[in-house]
Amino acid sequence: MKKSLVLAMAMALGVSATAFAANPFSDVPAGHWAYASVAKLAAAGIVDGYPDGTFKGDNLMTRYEMAQIVAKAYAKGAIGADDKLMAEFADELDNLGVRVAKLEKKADNVKITGQDRFGYKDIESRDYGVKYKWNESELRTRLYLSGAINDDWSYGAMLPNSQILNTNAEESTTKFRRAFVTGNIGDAKITAGRQAFTVGHGYVADLSGDALKVDFGNKLKASAFVGRFDTVMYTGGWWGINGVNDKATVYGLVADYPFNDKLYTEFGFYAREGNENNAGGGYREQQIYTAGLGYKFDKNLEIYGEYQKANKTMDEFYYQPTIGAGDDGWAATISYKGAKSTQKGSWGAYATYYDQSTAVILDSISEFEDYFFFPEGMKGYEVGIDYTLAKNIMANVSYYDIDNKDWDAYEDYGGKMIWSSVTFNF
């Protein structure tokens, strides 16, 4: 590109400088057609010329020289971050240290990422002491959409689809399971809309629904939330304890406080509103309080334990005298390292132990709740390992062995599951 064309383009951008600025280049005399333009650009600091004091307007420019002019024009405010010149010379500008994050947001305001997960589950359940075995192959696809609304707010959404491959079951319906906006108001981060999040360490609540969540605090970090969520209910039926998924209004507050870079504590409060008119007899309002303590031995090894206490036992909560197992529980997790999607060969392992009454569980993070029935609570463990096979390809194997916490009539009630999966992130 000749410099004469660059001058014409630069002047079209409206570079402002005095028209009577002195021309510093010896090869552009006062009578030259480009004199005024060169003088303005030189006065604005956009062009420098050569060390010998010449401009050499007839020479061809390299892309790097052009990128220098664009960078200076951007720094002086002569062009904006969304200008086409910024897009054309983005690589060179990065090498020059000119950041184009705003340009990237504008050029690609809708970002689409996703996951394909192939999973296999080998399941054994014990129902009143009778064993049942089956397996399940699944393909789960998730598409994530995100983008900027302005400098402070962004949006996000998720479209899922799951198919059970080894049955003739009809494919699941694809619909927006998440659609939310998030942004900052003062020092608080607001997330509003259909969303999914784990509260605390997930022993009490791993929630999905329409909600408002507020994250705030620096050293003392806290999350407050309220919304209508999918939660586990045990109502109705001959025993009064049929397990069903139901929508319920849930609200709460969880706070974390680090004593130092190793030791930290976590406190939580959760409440689920009652439903006196439920067909199975209804349930009273439920309140759960938690206190946990964690310790990070180093950057790889961490342990966390938590005690939970409810304001009612399950028979008081559901008006059912057949449900027991108390009003409290505890759980603990030890984790080592962690697989990173972009780092081939990285890996992590964990083990969790549960001893919880149903009174302190709104909707647990553990996968086994989709396959087993624990009306009084759960007692047992899960272990798992993750490994990154290649960049953005991760493998997982998990094992679950969980029993019903305290079934007076039938003690042998629970299940085991081996779950293996490979996830492709794109």
N, C-alpha and C positions, 0 to 999 in steps of 0.2 A: 504494500500500500504506500503510495507517495505521500509525503508530508503535506502537499497541497490539498489533497482530499481530506486528510486529518484536520487541517485548519478549518475547512468548510464545515465538517461535522461538528467540531468543537464549538464553533461560533453559533451553530444552530442550537446548541444546548443552552445558550444564553449566559456565557461566562461574563461576569461583570468585573470591569476594571476601568480606570480612566482612559478615555480615548486618546489622551495626550501623554500617555506614559512613554518614557524614553525607550527606544528600541535598542536592546543590548547586542544585537547580532550584526557583524560587519558586512555580511553578504546579503542583507535585506535593507537596501537604501530607502530613503524617505519616499521616493516616488514609486516604490514597488507596489503592485496590486495587493499584496498580502501584508503590507507594513502595519496597518492598524490592527489587524487580527493578531499578528505575531506579537505586537507590543502588548495587547491586552492579555494574551496567554502568558507571556513572560512576567508581566506585572502581577498576575494572579498566582504565579508560582507553579503553573501547570506544565510548561515546557522550559528546559534548561539550556538546550543547545550543546555544542561540543566544547571541549577544553580550550580550543584555539579561538573561541569567540564567534564561531560561525553557526548558522542554523542548518545549512545543507538541505534546503527544501526540495531539491530534485532527487534526493537519495531515496531508495526503498527502505521501509522500516521493517524491523523484525517484530514478531508477535510480542516479544518481551518488552521492546521499546514502547509499543502501543499500549501494553498493559500498564507500564509506568505512567503514561499520560492519563489513562482511565483511572488508575488508583489516585493520582493527585487530584483529578477532577472530582472524584467521589469524596476525598478528604476535604476539599474546599466547598463542598455542597453544590457543585455545578451539575452533578447528576445524582439520582437516587439509587438506592440499593436494588430497586426492581428494574433498572434500566437494562435494555438489551445488550449494551456494551459490557455490563457487569456479568451477564450470563455468558457471553461469548468468550470472555477472558477469565472465567472463574478459576481455572487451574493455575494460570499464571499469577492471578491475584492472591491465591492462597500461598503460593511460593513467596510472594512479596509481603505476606503477613496481613493482607486485607481480608477480613472475615466477611463472609457473604451469607451468614445464617438467615438474615431477614429475607434475602433474595430467595434462598431455598424454600423458605416458608411460603413465599408468594408464588413461586413457580410451581410448587407441588403442594397445594393447600390440603389435598386429601391424600393421606398416606395409607396404603393397604399392606398389612402384614398378615401372617397366618400360621397355622399349624395343621399338620396331618399326623394323627397318632394311630398306630396300629397296636391293638392290645389283645392279650389273651389271658383269660382268667380261668383257673381251675378251682372249683368251689366244692366244699363239703359242709353241709349243714346238719345239725343235730336238732331234731324237732321232737320233743318229749322222749328223747333217748333213741329215736329212729334216725338212721343216717341216710342222707340223700346226697348224691354226687352228680355234678354236671359241669360243663365248660361253656365258655362264651368267647367268641372272637368278635372284635369290634373295630370299626373304623370311625374315628371322630375327627371331623374337620371344623376348624374355627377360622373365620376371617375377621380381622380387627381393622377398624377404620378409625383414623385420628386426623386431626388437623387444627390449625390455629384459627381462632375467632378474631383476636387482636393480640396485643403484646402481653396481656394479662390472663386471657381466657382461651381455653381450647375445648374441643369436644372429642368424644370417643364413642365407639359402638362395637358390638360383636355379634356376628351371625354364626350360630353353630348348626351342625348336622351330625347325627350319629346313626350308624347302621350296624345291626347285629348280623355278622356275615354268615354264621353257621345255622341260621334259621330262615324261615320264610316270612319273618315279621316284616310288616310294611315299614318303609323308611320313615324316620322321624320328620316332623315338620320343621322347616327352616324358618326362623323368625328372629327378630331382634331380641336377644336375651339381655343385651346391655345397650343403653343409649343415654349418655349423660354429658353434662358440661362440668368443667372444673376450672377454677381460677382463684385468685387471691383477693381478699378484702382485708386491707391492713396486713397484719401478721398472720392471719388465718387463711388456710386453704379450704375452699369450699368445693364439694363434689355433690351434684344434684342430678337425680334422674334414676333410670334403671341401671343398677350396678351390682357388683359382687365384691365382697371383701371379707377377709378373715379378721375377727376382732381378737386382740390379744394373741395368744398362741393357738387359737382354734379349738381348744378343748371344750369350750362352752358354745361358741357360735362361729359358724362359717356361713355367712348370710348372703342371700341372693334375692333382690326385690327392688321395689321403688322406694328410694330413700334420700335423705339429706345427711351428709357426713361433713363434719368440720374437724380439721386437724390444726392444732395450734401448740405453741410453746417452743422453747429452745432447749434448755437443759431438761426441764420437766416437760415431756412431750405427752400430749393427750389427744384422744379422738372421741368426739361426741357424735351420736347418730340417732336417727329416728326414721322409721319406715314400715312398710308392709312387706314381710319376708315370707319365703317358704321355710317352714319349721316342721319338726317332727312332733306329731300329736299321738297320744294313746287314749282313744275314747271309744265308748260303745262296745257292742258285741256281748257274747254270753259271759265272758270273763270281765268285761268292762275295760279291756286293754287292747283293742285292735289298733295296730299302728297305721296311721295315715299321714300323708303330707297335707298341710293346711296352711292358709295364709293367716298371719297374725301380725298385729302391731307390736313392734319391739323397739325399745329405746335403751340407751345406755351410755356409759362413759368409761373409758379405759385410759390409764395414765402410766407412763414409764418414767422412772427416775434412776439415773446412774450415780452410784456413790463414787466410782472412779472408772477407769477404762476397762476394768474387769468385772466388778460386782454391780448388779443392778436389781431393781425391784419393780414389780408391776401390780397395780391394783385395778379392779374392775367392778362395775355395777351394771347389771342387766335387768330389764323388766319386760315381761310379756303380758299384754292385757288379757283379761278374762273374756269368756264367751258363755254366758249363762244360758243361752238358748241353743247351744249345740245339740244336734239330734241324739248324740250318745250320752247326754246328761250334762254337758257343759264342763267348763273348767274355770277355776278362780285365777285371779292375777298371780303371776309368778315373779318372784324377785330372787336374783342370784348375786352373791358377793364373792369376789375372788381376791386372793393374795398370792403372789408368786415371787420367787427369788431365782436369779440366774447368775452364772459365773462363766467368764470367758478365760480359759486357761492360757490360750494364746490365740493367734489368728485362725487356727484350724479347729480347735476343740472347745465345745461349749455345752453346758448342762443347764437345764431349767426345770424347776418343779413348781407346782401350783396347787393350792388348796381351794376348794369351792364349797360354799354353804348357801342353801336355799332357805327361804322364809317358811316353806311348807314341805312336808313329806309328799310323796306322790299320791297317797290315798287322800290326803287333805286337798291336794290340788285338783284331783279329778272326781272327788266325791265317791271314791271307790275303795272299800276296805280290803280288796283283794291284792292291792299293789303295796309292796313294802320297800325294802332296801334303803330306808333312811332318807335324809335330807342333805347329804354332803358327799364329797368325793375328792379325789386328788389324781393328778397325772404328772408325768415327768418325761422329758425327752433329753437324750444325749446325741449330739451331732458332731460329725467329723468332716472337715473340709466342705466341699460342695462342687458339683459339676457346673462348669460354665459352658454355655451353648457355643461360644465362639472359640473355645480353647480345646482342641483335640487332646484326648488323653486325660483331661481333668476328671475328677471323680469325687463322690461324697457318699457318706453312709450315716444312718441314723437308727435309733431305737427308741420306742415310746411305750410306756406302761400306763394302763388305765385302771382305775378302781373308782368308778363314778356311779352314783345313783342317777336315774333318769331325771330326778328333780333338778339336777344342775346341768342338764344338757338341753340347749335350744335346738341346735343343729350342728353336729360335730363335723370336723373337717375330714374324718376318716372315711375311706371308700367303702368299708364293710357295711356301713349302715344301709347301703342300697340293696343288700342281699340278706341280711340277718335281722332277726326280731329280738330286741332287748327291752322288754316292757319295764323291767325293774332297774335296769342299768347295765353297765358292761364292766367286765373284769378280764384283763388279758393284755396282750402286747402285739406290737407290729414292728417289723424291722425292714429296712430297705437300703438299696444301693443304687446310685446313679453313675453313669459313665458316658462321656462324650466320645462317640465313635469317630466322628469327623465334624468339621465345622458345621454347626447348626443341625447336627443329627445326634440325638441323645437316647440312651437306653436306660431302662429302669426295671428292677426286679424287687418286689415287695412281698412279704409274707405276714399273714394275719392269723392270730389264734385268740379268739375272743369268746368268752362265756357270758351267759346272763348272770348278773351279779348275785342274785339271791332269790331263786325260784324255790319256794318251800316244797311244792308238790313234786316238781321234776327238776332235779339238779343238773342232769345232763342235757343242757339246752344251750346252743351256741353255734359256732362255726369256725372253719379254717378256709383260707384262700391264698393261692399263689397268683400274683398278678405281674405279668411281664409286658413291657411295651417298648416301642421305638417311636420317637417323635421327630418329625421333620419340621424345622422352623424356616419360614421364608418371609 
